[in-house]
Amino acid sequence: MMTVITQAVLQEGSEPEWDAAMRERLESAYGTHGWIGGQLLIPLERLNERVVVGTWETRADWEAWHLDEAFQETRARMDGLEQKPSVTTWHEVVVDKRRPTS
């Protein structure tokens, strides 16, 4: 299992539009082969920044998802709202412990 972390710095005032596009992107990932889950985070000290945490079975699954039409559409919208290119790092998941859902 792999977790990808993407950090983005947004243009001031573009946060609501970027967040809406990311919500659509995460919704489109739901049910995609290999997708486990994702989170959109806002650092409390830097409200124009975003951290996206995605967990996938494999990096290849994540890369294949990037060819999806819905992903491409949100990418085009979001790229124009960022101050600079986002930074992505990969992490192998060693432990994933969560509270059971009811």
Buried (B, 14 or more C-beta within 10 A) or exposed (E): EBBBBBBBBBBEEBBEBBBEBBEBBBEBBEEBEBBBBBEBEBEEEEEBBBBBBBBBEEEEBBEBBEEBEBBEBBEEBBEEBBEEEBEEEEEEEEEEEEEEEE
